[in-house]
Amino acid sequence: MVSESDIKPNSSNEPLERTDEKHKAETLKGVREKRGKAPEIHAFERKNWLIHLHYIRKEYESCKALIKEVLLESDTMCEYPLYVQALILREEGNIQEALEVFQMCQKINQTNVENWKQVARCLFLLGRHKMSLSVYEEGLKLSPKDWEIVHNMGVCYYYLNNTKKAKELFDQCLLLARHDITYIMLGKCFLKENDIDGALHVFLKAQEFSPESPEIMTTLGLLYLKMNEPAKAFDKFGSALVHDPCNVDAVLGIGAMIQQKDDFDVAQTKYKIAATEIPMSPFLWNNIGMCFFGKKKYVAAVSCLKRAAYLAPFEWTILYNLGLVHLTLQQYASAFHYLKAGITIQPKNGQLFMLLAVTLTYLNAADDAKQAYEQSILYSKNDPFVHLNYAVLLNKMGDQRTSAKQLSLFKKIASDVTDQELLDTANQLAAVLQVGSTFKKNKGD
């Protein structure tokens, strides 16, 4: 028998099993206290995931409504909703407003390098390249090995016409991380300095790094066109289209080459592909218009070129083409209007002045035409067309002596002329002036 004295109740008057559980709870509590409490998330920050979801789905109205609600709750002191609001504002074209909101994010969190990047990006888009550069420099202090910041600093220097510093930064960027866009911008620096060989070297290295990049292939094709190597250019454009059949630049490039060979139907077929991707491209409509001009469909040509001029009113090549078409249509007043506008934009272009001189001749303004020819010769001394047309005008004005001088200048630089009509005109003028020169077409042509 066990007496009552043998039973020793515990001090807490609880079963022993309950005592063990309490001990375990106290132990766990102590461990948690040592590790520290999990950070508390404010109620308005818990909606960040939903804001992000609406943004990446491009559900901007729902996103803006949720951001407005969160900002009211947080008294506009919540960083991520403000950041997304600024991104939406910039995508909608409100760059100045986006800049102000990004600056608010910057004040809330000075250590977040993304805020510095976005402020600098907005300044760049507003054309404030020096201010953008200074902000990028501050951001670089927070993240010294950020290739994106170094690249964008190089772009700022490129637009500030400091290509030497831009090249240094692009080289530094390629050491941090190699990207196609950095190679392309480095190549553009060499092109801006008229260093064709340097640009070619950069783009060939870029192709080694990214052999299947349609953008690099297209850029190489355009470079080969500038170097007057059409076969290599055609090959690069073709390779780009193999990897990306809808690559707009490659389609435009290959279409322009086909157009130069007077195969206008095939060129227009290529341009139709580009039209589905960039229906608002002024250069596309310019090329289509000149295809119609080559096919002698002048009304369609004028329509396409006017659309191109509407999309790019300060592009002198489009205005030149419009002047040429109107001159062909014998609409001399309209031709004068477009050529005069082109000269306002490009005041040192000899081709524009020559076409303007021809137009003024038809408008019976011989003295003004003579002045236009003088300007054309000033900027295009080695253009045989200018000298021959000027010689014809001077002969009509009765100045045979000066006309003969212009004809002799034409003779000096006419070795590459293959236009038989032009050569016939020169021969007829030579007979009238009795200079005894005969101009013949090259046998190899």
JOGIZI-V718992 format. One record per pair of residues at least 12 apart in sequence whose C-alpha atoms are under 8 Angstrom apart, sorted by the first residue. I is the first residue (numbers start at 1). J is the second residue. D is the distance in whole Angstrom. If there is no record, write none. Layout:
I:J:D
I:J:D
//
This chain:
44:70:6
44:73:7
44:74:7
44:78:8
45:78:7
47:70:8
48:80:7
48:81:7
51:63:6
51:66:7
51:67:7
51:81:7
51:84:8
52:84:8
55:84:7
60:88:7
64:85:7
67:81:6
67:82:8
67:85:7
77:108:7
78:108:8
79:105:5
79:108:7
79:109:7
80:105:8
82:101:6
82:102:7
82:104:8
82:105:6
83:101:7
83:102:6
83:105:6
83:115:8
85:98:8
85:101:8
86:98:4
86:99:7
86:101:6
86:102:6
90:122:8
95:122:6
95:125:8
95:126:7
96:122:7
96:126:8
98:122:7
99:118:8
99:119:6
99:122:6
99:123:7
102:115:6
102:118:7
102:119:6
103:115:8
103:119:6
111:142:7
113:139:6
113:142:6
113:143:7
116:135:6
116:136:7
116:138:8
116:139:6
117:135:8
117:136:6
117:139:7
117:149:7
119:132:8
119:135:7
120:132:4
120:133:7
120:135:6
120:136:6
124:156:8
129:156:6
129:157:8
129:159:7
129:160:7
130:156:7
130:160:8
132:156:7
133:153:6
133:156:6
136:149:6
136:152:8
136:153:7
137:153:8
145:176:7
146:176:8
147:173:5
147:176:6
147:177:6
148:173:8
150:169:6
150:170:7
150:172:8
150:173:6
151:169:7
151:170:6
151:173:6
151:182:7
153:166:8
153:169:7
154:166:4
154:167:7
154:168:8
154:169:5
154:170:6
155:185:7
158:189:7
163:189:6
163:190:8
163:192:8
163:193:8
166:186:8
166:189:7
167:186:6
167:189:7
170:182:6
170:183:8
170:185:8
170:186:6
171:186:8
180:206:7
180:210:7
180:216:7
183:202:7
183:203:7
183:206:6
184:202:8
184:203:7
184:206:8
184:216:7
184:219:8
186:199:8
186:202:7
187:199:5
187:200:7
187:202:6
187:203:6
196:227:8
200:220:7
200:223:7
203:216:7
203:219:8
203:220:7
204:220:8
212:243:7
213:240:7
213:243:8
214:239:8
214:240:4
214:241:7
214:243:6
214:244:6
214:247:7
215:240:7
217:236:5
217:237:7
217:239:7
217:240:6
218:236:6
218:237:6
218:240:6
218:249:7
218:250:5
220:233:7
220:236:7
221:233:4
221:234:7
221:235:8
221:236:5
221:237:6
221:253:8
222:253:7
230:257:8
234:254:6
234:257:8
237:250:5
237:251:8
237:253:7
237:254:6
238:250:8
238:254:8
246:273:7
246:274:7
246:277:7
247:274:8
248:274:5
248:277:7
248:278:7
251:270:6
251:271:7
251:273:8
251:274:6
252:270:8
252:271:7
252:274:7
252:284:7
254:270:8
255:267:5
255:268:7
255:270:6
255:271:7
256:287:7
259:291:7
262:294:7
264:291:5
264:292:8
264:294:7
264:295:7
265:291:8
267:291:8
268:288:6
268:291:7
271:284:7
271:288:7
280:311:7
281:308:7
281:311:7
282:307:7
282:308:4
282:309:7
282:311:5
282:312:6
283:308:7
284:308:8
285:304:5
285:305:6
285:307:7
285:308:5
286:304:7
286:305:5
286:308:6
286:318:6
288:301:8
288:304:7
289:301:4
289:302:7
289:303:7
289:304:5
289:305:5
290:305:8
290:321:8
293:325:7
298:325:7
298:329:8
301:325:8
302:322:7
302:325:7
302:326:8
305:318:7
305:321:8
305:322:6
306:322:8
314:342:8
314:345:7
315:342:8
315:345:8
316:341:8
316:342:5
316:343:8
316:345:6
316:346:7
317:342:8
319:338:5
319:339:6
319:341:7
319:342:6
320:338:7
320:339:6
320:342:6
320:352:7
322:335:7
322:338:6
322:339:8
323:335:4
323:336:7
323:337:8
323:338:5
323:339:5
323:355:8
324:355:7
327:359:7
332:359:6
332:362:7
332:363:7
333:363:8
335:356:8
335:359:7
336:356:6
336:359:6
336:360:8
339:352:6
339:353:8
339:355:7
339:356:6
340:356:7
348:379:6
349:376:7
349:379:6
349:380:8
350:375:7
350:376:4
350:377:7
350:378:7
350:379:5
350:380:5
351:376:7
351:380:7
352:376:8
353:372:5
353:373:7
353:375:7
353:376:5
354:372:7
354:373:6
354:376:6
354:386:6
356:369:7
356:372:7
357:369:4
357:370:7
357:371:8
357:372:5
357:373:6
358:389:8
361:393:8
366:393:8
366:397:8
370:390:7
370:393:8
370:394:8
373:386:7
373:390:6
382:413:7
383:413:8
384:409:8
384:410:5
384:413:6
384:414:6
385:410:8
387:406:5
387:407:7
387:409:7
387:410:6
388:406:7
388:407:6
388:410:6
388:426:7
390:403:7
390:406:7
391:403:4
391:404:7
391:405:8
391:406:5
391:407:6
392:429:7
400:433:7
404:430:8
404:433:7
404:435:7
407:426:8
407:430:8
411:439:8
415:442:8
416:442:8
417:441:7
417:442:8
418:441:6
418:442:7
418:445:7
419:441:8
420:441:7
423:439:6
423:440:7
423:441:7
424:439:8
426:439:7
427:439:6
//
